[in-house]
């Protein structure tokens, strides 16, 4: 087969690696618009179950990634001046995006995958002779955009502005900071991804954006304002920029996952909101599901592509519901923050997607669940006495 993969991010590279490893005779090319060795963003996360599936499929790549990861199972939830430390039952792994790409690029090159960098794709006419074209090119996918009606594409933008930054130190433990200011509400989310670097995501709601005057500031001025708002957490460290543009999130959903010999994976298929922390994982698992369909049915696209949907869609649908609930919670974060009690707020945050109820929370964050229920029972006994 002759396969063109548009987009050299984690999902595109991982699919290329798996396919070339399985069928060395295939001609596989990855086309990426950015220069080799360059990326935008800082650290990304990969959960334990995803790492286990990767280990079972390609242990060499899984071990190489694990060796570069920063593992953590604690997160501090802060509501103004109060906080709760949540200890999760399993450890999450974070890795520098550039190192993640480096491992996958090397793994592809070792097998003979052809990588094209600094090649922008504006249309697909150059790939007319290819047997398969994989759209791994993100929420603004060119592959999907050539015929959005064929994919049944729906898209819209959320209202909360946000920006990604870095911090040149490992901020421990990971934290989510929800803060009232005189001008509105702000959220800061940070996590360490190596010994001397962390990701920091800043966000506010739409009302705060205009009420605070952020809408009239330049991006450098917004950076300074965020440094002031979260000064107690940054402790003198400046925010590091890397295409740190304030924007709103674009939600992309497709009714159909393939059209002819064109197929979508990752954010080109369904954009994953950063609030669920699973974008890279979901994209790479899409790649794995597409590979699994090829492993079952060989090169018969008439069977492979429907099988890919059959394998992956039920899980993606569940995450789609969870993602929507999560970003709607953030879109209404002002209301969520209005209760005042940090324990109830943390419980509300942990159960916001519907994937974690009290029964699952007991296993997901056992110490928090025990402390929370102890407090609720004590409050109930106190109310009964009164």
C-alpha positions as CSV (number, residue, x, y, z in Angstrom):
1,X,0.0,0.0,0.0
2,X,0.9,3.6,-0.5
3,X,-0.1,5.7,2.5
4,X,0.0,9.4,3.0
5,X,-0.5,10.7,6.6
6,X,-1.2,14.4,6.7
7,X,0.0,15.7,10.1
8,X,3.2,14.7,11.9
9,X,1.9,15.0,15.5
10,X,1.8,12.0,17.9
11,X,-1.2,10.3,16.3
12,X,0.1,10.5,12.7
13,X,3.6,9.3,13.7
14,X,2.3,6.5,15.9
15,X,0.0,5.2,13.1
16,X,2.9,5.3,10.6
17,X,5.2,3.5,13.0
18,X,2.6,0.7,13.7
19,X,1.8,0.2,10.1
20,X,5.4,0.1,8.9
21,X,6.3,-2.3,11.7
22,X,3.5,-4.6,10.7
23,X,3.9,-4.3,6.9
24,X,7.5,-3.2,6.0
25,X,6.7,-3.3,2.3
26,X,4.2,-0.5,2.6
27,X,5.3,2.9,1.3
28,X,4.3,5.3,4.2
29,X,4.9,9.0,4.2
30,X,4.1,11.6,6.9
31,X,3.7,15.2,5.8
32,X,4.2,17.9,8.5
33,X,4.1,21.7,8.0
34,X,6.4,22.5,10.9
35,X,10.2,22.2,10.8
36,X,11.9,19.1,12.1
37,X,12.7,19.5,15.8
38,X,10.1,22.2,16.3
39,X,6.7,22.1,18.1
40,X,4.2,24.4,19.8
41,X,3.2,23.8,23.3
42,X,4.9,22.4,26.3
43,X,4.1,19.1,28.1
44,X,1.3,16.6,27.4
45,X,-0.1,13.8,29.5
46,X,-0.6,10.0,28.9
47,X,-2.7,8.0,31.4
48,X,-1.8,4.6,32.7
49,X,-4.3,2.5,30.7
50,X,-3.1,4.2,27.5
51,X,0.5,3.4,28.3
52,X,-0.4,-0.2,29.0
53,X,-2.1,-0.6,25.6
54,X,0.9,1.0,23.9
55,X,3.2,-1.4,25.8
56,X,1.3,-4.4,24.6
57,X,1.4,-3.2,21.0
58,X,4.8,-1.7,20.7
59,X,6.9,-2.2,23.8
60,X,10.0,-0.5,22.3
61,X,8.2,2.9,21.8
62,X,6.3,2.5,25.1
63,X,9.5,2.0,27.1
64,X,11.3,4.9,25.4
65,X,8.4,7.2,26.3
66,X,8.2,6.0,29.8
67,X,11.9,6.6,30.4
68,X,11.2,10.3,29.6
69,X,8.0,10.8,31.6
70,X,7.4,12.6,34.8
71,X,4.9,10.7,37.0
72,X,2.6,12.1,39.6
73,X,-0.6,11.0,41.4
74,X,-1.3,14.2,43.4
75,X,-3.3,17.3,42.5
76,X,-4.1,20.3,44.6
77,X,-7.5,21.9,44.0
78,X,-7.5,25.5,45.1
79,X,-10.6,27.7,45.5
80,X,-9.3,31.2,46.4
81,X,-7.5,30.8,49.8
82,X,-8.6,27.2,50.5
83,X,-7.3,24.0,49.0
84,X,-7.7,20.2,49.0
85,X,-4.9,17.8,48.1
86,X,-6.3,15.0,46.0
87,X,-4.3,11.8,45.8
88,X,-5.3,9.5,42.9
89,X,-5.1,5.7,42.9
90,X,-3.1,5.6,39.7
91,X,-0.2,7.7,38.4
92,X,-0.5,10.0,35.4
93,X,2.5,10.5,33.1
94,X,3.5,13.8,31.5
95,X,6.2,14.2,28.9
96,X,7.7,17.1,26.9
97,X,5.8,17.3,23.6
98,X,9.1,17.8,21.7
99,X,10.6,14.7,23.3
100,X,7.4,12.7,22.6
101,X,7.7,13.7,18.9
102,X,11.4,12.9,18.9
103,X,10.9,9.4,20.1
104,X,8.1,8.8,17.5
105,X,10.1,10.4,14.7
106,X,13.1,8.2,15.4
107,X,10.9,5.1,15.7
108,X,9.4,5.9,12.3
109,X,12.8,6.7,10.6
110,X,14.3,3.5,12.0
111,X,11.7,1.5,10.0
112,X,11.9,3.4,6.8
113,X,8.9,5.7,7.1
114,X,9.5,8.9,5.0
115,X,9.0,12.1,7.0
116,X,8.5,15.4,5.1
117,X,8.8,18.6,7.2
118,X,8.1,22.2,6.3
119,X,5.6,21.0,3.7
120,X,2.3,22.7,3.9
121,X,-0.7,20.9,2.4
122,X,-3.5,23.1,1.0
123,X,-5.2,20.4,-1.1
124,X,-5.0,16.7,-1.8
125,X,-4.5,16.6,-5.6
126,X,-0.8,15.6,-5.0
127,X,-1.9,12.4,-3.2
128,X,-4.3,11.1,-5.9
129,X,-2.2,8.0,-6.5
130,X,-2.2,7.0,-2.8
131,X,-4.2,4.1,-1.5
132,X,-5.0,5.7,1.8
133,X,-4.9,9.3,3.1
134,X,-5.0,9.7,6.8
135,X,-6.1,13.1,8.2
136,X,-4.1,13.5,11.4
137,X,-3.9,17.3,11.0
138,X,-5.8,18.6,13.9
139,X,-9.0,20.6,14.4
140,X,-8.3,22.7,11.2
141,X,-7.8,19.5,9.1
142,X,-7.1,20.0,5.4
143,X,-8.1,16.4,4.7
144,X,-11.5,16.9,6.3
145,X,-11.8,20.4,4.9
146,X,-11.6,19.2,1.3
147,X,-15.1,17.8,1.7
148,X,-16.7,18.6,5.1
149,X,-20.1,17.5,3.8
150,X,-18.8,14.0,3.2
151,X,-17.6,13.7,6.8
152,X,-20.7,15.4,8.2
153,X,-18.6,18.0,10.0
154,X,-20.0,20.2,12.8
155,X,-18.0,22.8,14.5
156,X,-18.5,25.7,16.9
157,X,-16.4,27.8,19.3
158,X,-16.7,27.9,23.1
159,X,-16.7,31.3,24.9
160,X,-13.9,31.0,27.5
161,X,-10.6,32.4,26.3
162,X,-7.4,30.6,27.3
163,X,-3.7,30.4,26.6
164,X,-0.9,27.8,27.1
165,X,2.3,28.8,28.8
166,X,5.3,27.1,30.4
167,X,7.1,27.7,33.7
168,X,10.8,27.0,34.0
169,X,10.6,24.8,37.1
170,X,8.8,21.7,38.2
171,X,5.7,23.0,40.0
172,X,4.7,20.3,42.6
173,X,2.2,19.0,43.2
174,X,0.1,19.5,40.1
175,X,-2.7,22.0,40.7
176,X,-5.9,23.6,39.5
177,X,-6.3,27.1,40.9
178,X,-9.8,28.8,40.8
179,X,-9.6,32.4,41.8
180,X,-12.0,35.3,42.3
181,X,-10.6,38.7,41.5
182,X,-12.3,42.1,41.6
183,X,-12.6,41.8,37.8
184,X,-14.0,38.3,37.6
185,X,-12.9,34.6,37.8
186,X,-9.6,33.1,36.5
187,X,-8.4,29.5,36.4
188,X,-4.8,28.4,36.4
189,X,-3.9,24.8,35.7
190,X,-0.3,23.6,36.0
191,X,1.6,20.3,36.0
192,X,5.3,19.4,35.8
193,X,6.4,17.4,32.8
194,X,10.1,17.2,33.5
195,X,12.5,18.1,36.4
196,X,12.8,21.8,35.4
197,X,9.6,22.6,33.4
198,X,5.8,22.8,33.8
199,X,2.8,23.5,31.7
200,X,0.6,26.4,32.8
201,X,-2.9,26.9,31.2
202,X,-4.6,30.1,32.0
203,X,-8.4,30.6,31.4
204,X,-11.2,33.0,32.3
205,X,-14.9,33.1,31.4
206,X,-16.3,35.3,28.7
207,X,-17.7,37.9,31.2
208,X,-14.3,38.3,32.9
209,X,-12.7,38.7,29.5
210,X,-14.5,42.0,28.9
211,X,-15.1,43.0,32.5
212,X,-11.4,42.8,33.3
213,X,-10.3,44.6,30.1
214,X,-8.4,41.5,28.9
215,X,-10.2,41.9,25.6
216,X,-8.3,45.2,25.0
217,X,-4.9,44.0,26.1
218,X,-2.1,42.6,23.9
219,X,-1.0,39.0,24.6
220,X,2.2,40.2,26.3
221,X,0.1,42.4,28.6
222,X,-2.2,39.4,29.4
223,X,0.8,37.4,30.3
224,X,1.9,40.0,32.8
225,X,-1.6,40.1,34.2
226,X,-1.8,36.3,34.7
227,X,1.7,36.4,36.4
228,X,0.2,38.9,38.9
229,X,-3.0,37.0,39.5
230,X,-1.2,33.7,40.2
231,X,2.0,35.3,41.7
232,X,1.7,33.2,44.9
233,X,1.9,30.0,42.9
234,X,4.5,31.1,40.4
235,X,6.7,32.4,43.2
236,X,8.6,34.9,41.1
237,X,8.9,32.6,38.0
238,X,7.8,34.3,34.7
239,X,5.6,32.5,32.3
240,X,7.4,31.1,29.3
241,X,5.8,31.7,25.9
242,X,5.7,29.4,22.9
243,X,2.9,30.6,20.5
244,X,1.0,31.5,23.7
245,X,-2.0,33.1,21.9
246,X,-5.2,33.8,23.8
247,X,-8.1,32.2,21.9
248,X,-11.3,30.2,22.4
249,X,-11.6,26.4,21.9
250,X,-13.0,25.1,18.6
251,X,-15.2,22.1,19.1
252,X,-15.2,19.7,16.0
253,X,-17.3,16.6,15.6
254,X,-17.8,14.5,12.5
255,X,-20.8,12.2,11.8
256,X,-18.7,10.1,9.5
257,X,-15.1,9.0,10.1
258,X,-14.1,8.2,6.6
259,X,-15.0,9.1,3.0
260,X,-13.6,7.0,0.2
261,X,-10.0,6.4,1.0
262,X,-9.7,9.4,3.4
263,X,-9.9,8.7,7.1
264,X,-9.7,10.9,10.2
265,X,-7.9,10.4,13.5
266,X,-7.2,12.6,16.6
267,X,-8.4,16.2,16.7
268,X,-9.2,16.1,13.0
269,X,-11.9,13.6,13.9
270,X,-13.1,15.0,17.2
271,X,-11.4,17.8,19.1
272,X,-10.6,16.9,22.7
273,X,-11.0,19.8,25.2
274,X,-7.9,20.3,27.4
275,X,-10.0,20.1,30.6
276,X,-10.1,16.3,30.3
277,X,-6.4,16.1,29.8
278,X,-6.7,13.3,27.2
279,X,-6.1,14.9,23.8
280,X,-2.8,13.2,23.0
281,X,-4.0,9.9,24.5
282,X,-7.2,9.9,22.5
283,X,-5.4,10.7,19.3
284,X,-2.8,8.0,19.7
285,X,-5.5,5.5,20.7
286,X,-7.4,6.4,17.5
287,X,-4.2,5.5,15.6
288,X,-4.0,2.2,17.4
289,X,-7.6,1.4,16.6
290,X,-7.1,2.1,12.9
291,X,-4.0,-0.1,13.0
292,X,-5.9,-2.9,14.8
293,X,-8.5,-2.8,12.0
294,X,-5.7,-3.2,9.4
295,X,-4.2,-6.1,11.5
296,X,-7.6,-7.8,11.3
297,X,-8.5,-7.3,7.6
298,X,-5.2,-6.7,5.8
299,X,-5.3,-4.0,3.1
300,X,-9.0,-4.4,2.3
301,X,-10.2,-0.8,2.9
302,X,-13.8,-1.8,2.4
303,X,-13.5,-3.8,5.6
304,X,-10.8,-1.9,7.4
305,X,-12.4,1.5,7.6
306,X,-15.9,0.4,8.9
307,X,-14.1,-1.9,11.4
308,X,-12.0,1.1,12.7
309,X,-15.3,2.9,13.4
310,X,-16.8,-0.2,15.0
311,X,-13.7,-0.6,17.3
312,X,-13.3,3.0,18.3
313,X,-16.6,4.8,18.1
314,X,-18.2,3.5,21.3
315,X,-15.3,4.7,23.3
316,X,-15.0,8.0,21.5
317,X,-18.7,8.6,22.0
318,X,-18.3,8.1,25.8
319,X,-15.4,10.5,25.9
320,X,-17.4,12.9,23.7
321,X,-20.2,13.1,26.3
322,X,-17.6,13.5,29.1
323,X,-15.8,16.2,27.1
324,X,-18.9,18.2,26.6
325,X,-19.9,18.0,30.2
326,X,-16.4,19.1,31.2
327,X,-16.1,22.1,29.0
328,X,-19.7,23.2,29.9
329,X,-18.7,23.0,33.5
330,X,-15.8,25.3,32.7
331,X,-18.0,27.6,30.6
332,X,-20.1,28.0,33.7
333,X,-17.2,28.0,36.2
334,X,-18.4,31.2,37.8
335,X,-21.5,29.4,39.0
336,X,-19.5,26.3,40.1
337,X,-17.2,28.6,42.2
338,X,-20.1,30.4,43.9
339,X,-20.7,27.7,46.6
340,X,-17.7,28.7,48.7
341,X,-16.9,25.3,50.3
342,X,-13.7,23.9,48.8
343,X,-14.6,20.3,49.6
344,X,-18.0,20.4,47.9
345,X,-16.3,22.3,45.0
346,X,-13.7,19.6,44.6
347,X,-16.3,16.9,44.7
348,X,-18.2,18.8,42.0
349,X,-15.1,19.1,39.9
350,X,-14.1,15.4,40.2
351,X,-17.6,14.3,39.2
352,X,-18.3,16.9,36.5
353,X,-18.0,14.6,33.5
354,X,-20.4,11.9,34.7
355,X,-17.7,9.3,34.2
356,X,-16.9,9.3,37.9
357,X,-19.8,8.9,40.4
358,X,-19.4,8.4,44.1
359,X,-19.0,4.7,43.7
360,X,-16.1,5.1,41.2
361,X,-14.7,8.1,43.2
362,X,-14.1,5.7,46.1
363,X,-11.6,3.9,43.9
364,X,-10.4,6.8,41.8
365,X,-9.4,9.1,44.7
366,X,-9.9,7.0,47.9
367,X,-8.4,9.3,50.5
368,X,-10.4,12.3,49.2
369,X,-13.6,10.2,49.1
370,X,-13.0,9.0,52.7
371,X,-12.3,12.5,54.0
372,X,-15.2,14.0,52.1
373,X,-17.7,11.5,53.3
374,X,-16.4,11.9,56.9
375,X,-17.0,15.6,56.6
376,X,-20.5,15.2,55.1
377,X,-21.5,12.7,57.8
378,X,-20.2,15.0,60.5
379,X,-22.2,17.9,59.0
380,X,-25.3,15.7,58.9
381,X,-24.9,14.7,62.5
382,X,-24.4,18.3,63.6
383,X,-27.5,19.4,61.7
384,X,-29.5,16.6,63.3
385,X,-28.5,17.7,66.8
386,X,-29.5,21.3,66.1
